[in-house]
Structure formats: structure tokens, C-alpha cells
Amino acid sequence: MKNSAEKVLIKLNRRGSKGVSVDQFPTGFRLAARINDLRVKYEIKTVMEEVSYGRRARYFYIGELETT
């Protein structure tokens, strides 16, 4: 079974230009924490969007970070 950060990475890749938000995961899932874990190896863009209940982050996979 894949860990939760790997599941987020798979979903980021599959959704492409639609991105992912907390709405695509079960209640209580710590998406922001998993995104933070992934940012060690991957570039992920965050866009804040207005929704009926306030604001939420939508995340987009950009690519792997270059290693020097």
C-alpha cells in the first residue's frame, strides 16, 4: 500500500491543470502536510481560491526539483 504522500502525488499528476484541493480527499486528511512533505522533491504551486465557506488552497504539480 502506498503512503499518503505518494497518493497525493499520484492525484496531482492525474488531475493536471485541475489541481487538487482538500475536497478531493476524505474528511480529516492533512493535505497541506502531505504537500509540504512532497515539496522536498517536487515543485508544487499553490493558488488560494474563494469558496462559499471562505478560502481554500488548490495545489498544482509543476515538476521535479532540479538537483545540483
C-alpha positions in Angstrom: 0.0 0.0 0.0 1.3 3.5 -0.9 1.8 6.1 1.8 -0.4 9.2 1.8 2.2 11.5 0.2 2.5 9.1 -2.7 -1.3 9.0 -3.1 -1.3 12.8 -3.2 1.4 12.9 -5.8 -0.5 10.4 -8.0 -3.6 12.5 -7.7 -1.7 15.7 -8.5 -0.4 14.1 -11.7 -3.7 12.7 -12.8 -5.7 15.9 -12.3 -3.2 18.0 -14.1 -4.4 21.6 -14.8 -7.4 21.0 -12.5 -5.2 20.7 -9.5 -6.3 19.2 -6.1 -7.8 20.7 -3.1 -8.9 19.2 0.3 -12.3 18.4 -1.3 -10.8 15.5 -3.2 -9.7 13.7 0.0 -11.5 12.2 3.0 -12.6 14.4 5.9 -9.6 15.0 8.2 -7.0 14.3 5.6 -4.0 16.6 6.2 -3.4 17.6 2.6 -1.3 20.7 3.4 1.1 18.5 5.5 1.4 15.9 2.7 2.1 18.8 0.2 4.8 20.1 2.5 6.4 16.6 2.5 6.3 16.4 -1.3 7.9 19.9 -1.7 11.3 18.4 -0.7 11.5 16.7 -4.1 8.8 18.4 -6.2 7.7 21.9 -7.2 4.1 22.4 -6.3 2.2 25.6 -7.0 -0.4 26.9 -4.5 -3.3 29.0 -5.6 -5.8 30.4 -3.0 -9.4 30.4 -4.2 -12.6 31.8 -2.8 -15.3 29.3 -2.0 -18.7 29.7 -0.3 -17.3 28.9 3.1 -14.1 31.1 2.8 -10.8 30.3 1.2 -9.0 27.1 0.3 -5.8 26.2 -1.3 -5.6 24.4 -4.7 -2.3 22.7 -5.5 -0.7 22.0 -8.9 2.1 19.7 -9.8 4.8 21.6 -11.7 7.6 19.0 -11.8 10.6 17.6 -10.0 13.1 19.9 -8.4 16.4 20.1 -10.1 19.3 18.7 -8.1 22.7 20.3 -8.4 
